[in-house]
């Protein structure tokens, strides 16, 4: 048996620590010091920029937007009404069971 069972077991091998690559290759020039995750490039070149154009919404766009919002509101209303309609038979069954239970209690 071991001398002291409370003493933690030492690791059998030392972990290998691999330093980051600082070779100055093409990845370092493109992505910078922090690696490929930072800064986010989103398909642009190093130190490049990308323009985003936001146009105005035309009357047809407004009509389609309100149509989609109206359809989503209608679907949500149908879901709420359906949930309420499901509870009507459940409450009715519970009332009938309570009434029958009250009749048997009197006997």
Order of alpha helices (4+ residues) and beta strands (2+ residues): alpha-alpha
